[in-house]
Amino acid sequence: MKVKVALIQMSCGTDIKHNIDKAASMVNKAADTGANIVCLQELYTSRYFPQTVDVKHYDLAGPLPNESIEVMQKIAADKKLTIIVPVYECVRPGINFNTAVVVDADGSVIGKFRKVHIPEGPQYLEKYYFTPGDLGYPVFKTAYATIGVGICWDEWFPEVARILSLKGAQVIFYPSAIGSEPDHPEYSSQEAWETVIKSHGIANGLFVAAVNRVGQEGEMSFYGGSFIGNPFGDVLARGDNESDQVVAAELDLKQIREFRDLFHFYRDRRPETYRELLKVVIE
């Protein structure tokens, strides 16, 4: 079975409605080129606000559903798309999640994932804004494939990909917002970012798709580089570092079986020996 996936890599401004309209236009473009599953970038409706601490940014969070999802539901139903829609979710005052909602090809919401790993570092001040996710690591059986989602910092943790793969994910989508490091301005994490995500695809024998924003926002510069990789570690499509782009590729899902017939990582796993991973420190 083959499925075409697309990633919406874009710059964001301060006007939320403009960002939503821009994303909607690009999703429609992806659909018109034959995409089946489309993924938007992390916090796609706004600029990346966690680079500063400001209580006013809590106003960006809202209950679900909201306009940022409903717009995509209409497109999904019209174009027969599955769409991953990242949002800033408010459950009640003081409990806000960095969430990705999965809308299936009939326009219905079939579930959501809440970001589990919340970073805290210079200009990535997310612990002020987000409660760690409480939904575990669900997979979603969409009209086109079984998918998993990890949001940005989640993508650096191999445990996330392994759990999703063991639950049957064929593609893991990683909506992201990653760019410059203010305490190491000479360093770009792009190569490491791509390498670790490709490694998850190889270690688990599945497809990976990571989407990142572009542009200058405040003191931060986001490097794009959205990409799609197969189980063998090949990059099937990659975005540039500065443009609004639809990054798309056709996935031949039978490659999952081909890879796993060659590399028997699941057969040779020994989970009974991994108990030490549950400790914070191993001595």
Sequence and secondary structure as in RCSB ss.txt:
>XXXX:A:sequence
MKVKVALIQMSCGTDIKHNIDKAASMVNKAADTGANIVCLQELYTSRYFPQTVDVKHYDLAGPLPNESIEVMQKI
AADKKLTIIVPVYECVRPGINFNTAVVVDADGSVIGKFRKVHIPEGPQYLEKYYFTPGDLGYPVFKTAYATIGVG
ICWDEWFPEVARILSLKGAQVIFYPSAIGSEPDHPEYSSQEAWETVIKSHGIANGLFVAAVNRVGQEGEMSFYGG
SFIGNPFGDVLARGDNESDQVVAAELDLKQIREFRDLFHFYRDRRPETYRELLKVVIE
>XXXX:A:secstr
 EEEEEEEE    S HHHHHHHHHHHHHHHHHTT SEEEE TTTTS  GGGS  GGGGGG B SS HHHHHHHHH
HHHHT EEEEEEEEEEETTEEEEEEEEE TTS EEEEEE     EETTEEGGGT     S   EEE SS EEEE 
 GGGGG HHHHHHHHHTT SEEEEE   B  TTSTT   HHHHHHHHHHHHHHHTSEEEEE  EEEETTEEEE  
 EEE TTS EEEE  SS  EEEEEEEETHHHHHHHHH  TTTT  GGG GGGGSSS  
